[in-house]
């Protein structure tokens, strides 16, 4: 077993328990849900202890007091705040919008969200500038987009040096090319920012469909001390499907978890899913069951033998160590 705590605490993005909308069902899958209602749904899962909350809070006239009351009533806490700088208002970009007034609106929105986060005692602010980037060749000057993104993050994070800000990268959607599109590009941008309190959130699914190995992206962020948090889900690599954890790629999920455990990960294992056609509570439970099972496997793998196989770059030998545990193989049956 790797040293450090064997953490079995779970968290989730509150959007998992809201209403889901796509371009084919603009009226939504299921009824509209207020954020307090979503918080109460999250509490029904069992095992979820904290939440990543969107801001502004969705639902008619949902106030900070209503959110605080729902959190207190369920015993959950706010782990992070995600400002909504990816909506129609920012469809031409937040930090990279060609209109300086809109860029300032994005900065002001994050500032308000940060005040709310401090009021709720969050661990960090999550920044996902999904509209920042471009769609067509020749549309924008790449150097200028980079400068605006670096400047925008610097403007929102520098006033709060004691609070972590995590950039969630993604290769595309809603733009065809997003500015913070990979672990390496995001780390380079953070280096240009020159701030100690800005880091990376690795979304397992974003990394997968961006063509990365999530375990490799993880080590890159860990080696620079910039990993703030993770989002766990799964997909078929061609899109951000946000399916239940390990439903498609359990072995790569296991590899990712092994890297986190080796690093002494003690934070909650955070779920990020969009169960369009599944019951959200049951989908969250399915992910927690899979995560618990994979963490059990990680605890039972002979780590010395695994390290030796990796040192030899012995692909089949390393995989056999995992498969022996996964499939309950004994030495007698091999």
Secondary structure by P-SEA (a helix, b strand, c coil): ccccccccbbbbccccccccccccccccccccccaaaaaaaaaacccccccccccccccccccaaaaaaaaaaacccccbbbcccccccccccccccccaaaaaaaaaaaaaaaaaaaaacccbbbbbcccccccccccccaaaaaaaaaaaaaaaccccccbbbbbbbbccccccccccccaaaaaaaaaaaccccbbbbbcaaaaaaaccaaaaaaaaaaaacccccccccccccccccccccccccaaaaaaaaaaaaaacccccbbbbbbcccccaaaaaaaaaaaaaaaaaaaaacaaaaaaaaaaaccaaaaaaaaaaaaaccccccc
